[in-house]
Amino acid sequence: MARTRGKDSLTSAKPKGGKRRRVVHVFTEGKVTEPEYIAIVRARGVLKDPGVQVDVHIANESAAGSHRKPIKLVEDAVRLMREEVRAAKRSKLDPESEFWPQVWCLFDRDEHEQIEAARKQAKEAGVRIAFSHPCFELWRLLHVKTVDAQFGGACGQVTARLPFAKNTDNIKHVESDQIPENSFKLAKQRAQKINSAHGEHVSWLHRDPYTDVFEFVEKGLGITAY
């Protein structure tokens, strides 16, 4: 698990240049797709507060596959969150401050076990989750199409609808032209529509389809449009 170094601390206030600085640590299930998406969005995104520099660190960049399952992601994220909270308290940072530690996990339903256990652990530790059912490709799809049907938990049915998915060999890679300009608002609206079909009592295991990656974009990356 990646450790927080002093210069990467979430409690940093002002870097060179005068901007306030916020650091966000992200644990991703995928080694390629999510990090590439994050890089593209950050390069194009419109910040909610241009006066705040948001530094994003993929905390498990070199992690092995066995540590990329949801429960493992959360366990590692919880440990890092505890370190960051201790550092924040030593620096007398206000818990209500926008610079209070943020640690995120991005993972999918797929066929993973212990999804609800991972969610419970994260909530108790203050780790935030961006979840997609059946997979992250649903969020990519919502940038280009409306979704009005369930996928039966099969990610292949989602990727088959991606207009740029000529084959599955390279679908994990995210290219800038696969995300239309100014498509975030529409993707978010589409996601909120499908999410609203599931009541709060419905387990994440049965929310098909579902994605709240837009929450990570807005609250984690601090981006309002791209």
C-alpha positions in Angstrom: 0.0 0.0 0.0 1.2 3.5 -0.8 2.3 5.5 2.2 1.8 9.2 2.6 4.9 11.3 2.5 5.2 14.7 4.0 5.1 16.6 0.8 1.9 14.7 -0.3 0.0 15.4 2.9 -3.6 16.3 2.6 -3.0 19.0 5.2 -0.7 21.1 3.0 -2.0 24.7 2.7 -0.2 26.7 0.0 2.3 25.4 -2.5 4.5 27.6 -4.7 2.4 30.0 -6.8 0.0 30.9 -4.0 -2.8 28.5 -4.7 -4.3 26.5 -1.8 -3.6 22.8 -2.2 -5.7 19.8 -1.6 -4.5 16.2 -2.0 -6.7 13.3 -2.9 -5.7 9.7 -2.7 -7.5 7.2 -4.9 -7.5 3.4 -4.9 -8.7 2.0 -8.2 -9.8 -1.5 -9.0 -8.5 -1.2 -12.6 -4.8 -0.6 -13.3 -5.5 1.1 -16.6 -9.1 2.3 -17.2 -9.8 4.4 -14.2 -6.3 6.1 -14.0 -6.5 7.0 -17.7 -10.0 8.4 -17.3 -8.9 10.5 -14.3 -5.9 11.8 -16.2 -8.1 12.9 -19.2 -10.7 14.5 -17.0 -8.1 16.4 -15.0 -6.5 17.7 -18.2 -9.8 19.0 -19.6 -11.9 19.7 -16.5 -13.3 23.0 -15.2 -12.5 23.4 -11.5 -15.2 24.4 -9.1 -12.6 26.6 -7.4 -9.7 27.6 -9.6 -7.9 28.9 -6.5 -7.5 25.4 -5.1 -4.8 23.1 -6.6 -6.0 19.5 -6.4 -3.2 16.9 -6.4 -4.5 13.4 -7.2 -2.4 10.4 -6.3 -3.3 6.9 -7.4 -2.4 5.2 -4.2 -2.3 1.6 -5.4 -0.7 2.2 -8.7 1.7 -0.7 -8.4 -0.6 -3.0 -6.4 -1.0 -6.7 -7.5 -4.3 -8.0 -8.7 -5.0 -9.7 -5.4 -5.1 -6.3 -3.8 -7.5 -4.8 -6.3 -10.6 -6.5 -5.1 -13.1 -4.2 -3.4 -12.5 -5.5 0.1 -8.7 -5.2 -0.2 -9.0 -1.8 -1.7 -11.0 -0.6 1.2 -8.8 -2.2 3.8 -5.7 -0.5 2.3 -7.7 2.8 2.0 -8.8 2.6 5.6 -5.3 2.3 6.8 -4.2 5.3 4.8 -7.2 7.3 5.9 -6.3 6.8 9.5 -2.8 8.1 8.9 -4.2 11.1 7.1 -6.7 11.9 9.8 -4.0 11.7 12.5 -1.8 14.1 10.5 -4.8 16.4 10.0 -5.5 16.5 13.7 -1.9 17.2 14.5 -2.1 20.2 12.1 -5.3 21.3 13.9 -7.2 21.2 10.6 -10.9 21.8 10.9 -12.9 18.6 10.2 -15.4 20.7 8.2 -12.6 22.2 6.0 -12.5 21.4 2.3 -8.9 20.3 3.0 -9.8 17.6 5.4 -8.4 14.2 4.2 -10.1 12.6 1.2 -9.4 9.0 0.3 -11.5 7.3 -2.4 -12.0 3.8 -3.7 -13.3 3.2 -7.3 -14.6 -0.3 -7.9 -17.3 -2.2 -9.7 -19.9 -4.9 -8.9 -18.6 -7.4 -11.5 -18.8 -10.7 -9.7 -16.9 -9.6 -6.5 -17.7 -10.9 -3.1 -17.9 -8.8 0.1 -19.2 -5.7 -1.6 -21.5 -4.8 1.3 -18.7 -5.5 3.8 -16.4 -3.2 1.9 -19.0 -0.5 1.8 -19.6 -0.8 5.6 -15.9 -0.6 6.4 -15.4 2.4 4.2 -18.3 4.3 5.7 -17.1 3.7 9.2 -13.6 5.0 8.4 -14.7 8.0 6.3 -13.3 6.5 3.1 -15.5 7.5 0.1 -16.5 5.1 -2.7 -17.5 5.6 -6.3 -19.3 2.4 -7.3 -20.5 1.1 -10.7 -22.8 -1.8 -11.5 -22.0 -3.9 -13.5 -18.7 -2.1 -14.3 -17.0 1.3 -14.8 -17.8 1.0 -18.6 -21.3 2.0 -17.7 -20.1 5.4 -16.7 -18.2 5.7 -20.0 -21.3 4.6 -21.9 -23.5 7.3 -20.3 -21.3 10.0 -21.9 -22.5 8.9 -25.3 -25.9 7.0 -24.8 -28.9 6.8 -22.7 -29.3 3.6 -20.7 -32.8 2.3 -20.1 -32.4 -1.4 -19.4 -30.7 -3.8 -17.0 -27.5 -5.7 -17.9 -27.9 -8.7 -15.7 -24.6 -8.0 -14.1 -22.8 -8.7 -17.4 -20.1 -6.1 -18.2 -19.8 -7.5 -21.7 -23.3 -6.2 -22.5 -22.2 -2.7 -21.5 -19.0 -2.7 -23.5 -20.8 -4.0 -26.5 -22.8 -0.8 -26.6 -19.8 1.5 -26.6 -19.5 3.0 -30.1 -15.7 2.8 -30.0 -15.6 -0.9 -28.8 -14.6 -2.6 -32.0 -13.1 -5.4 -30.0 -12.5 -6.1 -26.3 -8.7 -6.3 -26.5 -8.1 -2.6 -26.0 -11.4 -1.5 -24.3 -9.6 -1.0 -21.1 -7.7 2.0 -22.5 -9.5 5.3 -22.4 -8.8 7.8 -25.3 -9.7 11.5 -25.1 -11.9 11.3 -28.1 -14.1 8.6 -26.5 -15.3 11.3 -24.0 -17.2 14.0 -26.0 -16.6 17.6 -25.2 -18.9 19.0 -22.5 -20.4 15.6 -21.9 -20.1 15.4 -18.1 -23.4 17.2 -17.3 -25.4 14.9 -19.6 -23.6 11.8 -18.3 -24.4 12.8 -14.7 -28.0 13.4 -15.5 -28.3 10.0 -17.2 -26.6 8.4 -14.2 -28.9 10.1 -11.7 -31.9 8.9 -13.7 -31.0 5.3 -13.7 -29.9 5.5 -10.0 -33.3 6.9 -9.0 -34.9 3.7 -10.1 -33.4 2.0 -7.1 -34.7 2.7 -3.6 -32.4 3.4 -0.7 -33.3 0.0 0.7 -31.9 -1.8 -2.4 -28.5 -3.4 -1.8 -25.6 -2.3 -4.0 -25.6 -5.9 -5.1 -28.9 -5.5 -6.9 -28.6 -1.9 -8.3 -28.4 -2.8 -11.9 -27.5 -0.5 -13.6 -26.0 2.1 -11.2 -23.0 4.4 -11.1 -22.1 7.4 -8.9 -18.7 8.2 -10.4 -19.9 11.7 -10.9 -19.7 12.2 -7.2 -16.0 11.4 -7.3 -15.5 13.9 -10.2 -17.2 16.7 -8.3 -16.3 16.1 -4.7 -12.9 14.4 -5.2 -11.4 16.0 -8.3 -13.3 19.3 -7.7 -14.4 19.4 -11.3 -17.8 20.7 -12.5 -17.5 20.2 -16.3 -15.4 18.6 -19.0 
